[in-house]
Amino acid sequence: MYISSVRFERRRFGVLEAMEYFWDKVERNPTNAQAFFLIERVSNIRSKLLVNKIVETVRSAKEAGLLSADDIQRLVDIYTEAVASGKITATQTELLKFSEGVNS
């Protein structure tokens, strides 16, 4: 119930609407990177890239074996596309800091 009704970005409710909003389709089997992204977006209702918070969470997930290096690169691509399309607000400096932070 919760995942079907929780608020995501800009009046998008539920994971299916969020997928449509971010990727223009519903992913039947989301990747680890996509799942991480959606979970982070639920907790971030301001449509901003919260660099430090995301970097720390990615590092923790990597240390716990939940995200691989490939997952992290896909995650960087997802955030980069979301910023480029205006779905998430971030400066190029913030995006670069994010990319460097999760890949260090």
C-alpha positions as CSV (number, residue, x, y, z in Angstrom):
1,M,0.0,0.0,0.0
2,Y,2.7,2.5,1.0
3,I,4.8,2.1,-2.1
4,S,1.7,2.6,-4.2
5,S,0.8,5.9,-2.6
6,V,4.0,7.5,-1.3
7,R,4.8,10.9,-2.8
8,F,7.7,11.2,-5.1
9,E,8.8,14.2,-7.2
10,R,6.4,17.0,-8.2
11,R,3.1,15.3,-7.3
12,R,4.0,11.9,-8.5
13,F,2.4,9.3,-6.2
14,G,3.5,5.7,-6.1
15,V,6.5,3.9,-7.6
16,L,4.8,3.3,-10.9
17,E,4.2,7.0,-11.5
18,A,7.7,7.7,-10.4
19,M,9.1,5.3,-12.9
20,E,7.0,6.8,-15.6
21,Y,8.2,10.3,-14.6
22,F,11.9,9.5,-14.5
23,W,12.2,6.8,-17.2
24,D,9.0,7.2,-19.4
25,K,8.2,3.6,-18.7
26,V,7.5,1.1,-15.8
27,E,10.5,-1.1,-15.1
28,R,9.2,-4.6,-14.3
29,N,12.6,-5.7,-12.9
30,P,14.4,-2.5,-11.8
31,T,18.2,-2.7,-11.4
32,N,19.9,-2.2,-8.1
33,A,20.8,1.4,-9.3
34,Q,17.2,2.1,-10.2
35,A,15.9,0.8,-6.9
36,F,18.4,2.8,-5.0
37,F,17.5,5.9,-6.9
38,L,13.7,5.5,-6.2
39,I,14.3,4.9,-2.5
40,E,16.5,8.0,-2.3
41,R,13.8,10.0,-4.2
42,V,11.1,9.0,-1.7
43,S,13.2,10.5,1.1
44,N,14.0,13.6,-0.9
45,I,10.9,15.6,-1.7
46,R,12.7,18.8,-2.6
47,S,13.7,17.6,-6.1
48,K,17.3,18.4,-5.3
49,L,20.5,16.4,-5.5
50,L,21.6,16.0,-1.9
51,V,25.2,15.2,-2.7
52,N,26.6,14.4,0.7
53,K,23.7,12.3,1.8
54,I,23.6,10.3,-1.4
55,V,27.4,9.8,-1.4
56,E,27.4,8.5,2.2
57,T,24.4,6.2,1.4
58,V,26.1,4.8,-1.7
59,R,29.3,4.2,0.2
60,S,27.4,2.3,2.9
61,A,25.6,0.2,0.3
62,K,28.9,-0.6,-1.4
63,E,30.6,-1.6,1.8
64,A,27.6,-3.8,2.7
65,G,27.9,-5.5,-0.8
66,L,24.5,-4.1,-1.9
67,L,25.9,-2.1,-4.8
68,S,28.7,-3.1,-7.2
69,A,30.9,-0.7,-9.1
70,D,28.7,-1.3,-12.2
71,D,25.6,-0.4,-10.1
72,I,27.3,2.8,-9.0
73,Q,28.2,3.8,-12.5
74,R,24.6,3.2,-13.6
75,L,23.4,5.2,-10.6
76,V,25.6,8.2,-11.7
77,D,24.1,7.9,-15.2
78,I,20.6,7.9,-13.8
79,Y,21.2,11.0,-11.7
80,T,23.0,12.7,-14.6
81,E,20.0,12.1,-16.9
82,A,17.6,13.3,-14.3
83,V,19.5,16.5,-13.8
84,A,19.9,17.0,-17.5
85,S,16.2,16.6,-18.1
86,G,15.3,19.0,-15.2
87,K,13.7,16.4,-13.1
88,I,16.2,16.9,-10.3
89,T,17.8,20.3,-9.5
90,A,21.6,20.4,-9.3
91,T,24.4,22.5,-10.5
92,Q,27.1,21.0,-12.7
93,T,29.5,21.4,-9.7
94,E,27.2,19.4,-7.5
95,L,26.8,16.7,-10.1
96,L,30.6,16.5,-10.5
97,K,31.1,16.3,-6.7
98,F,28.4,13.5,-6.6
99,S,30.1,11.5,-9.4
100,E,33.5,11.9,-7.8
101,G,32.2,11.1,-4.4
102,V,30.5,7.8,-5.2
103,N,33.4,6.7,-7.4
104,S,36.1,7.3,-4.8
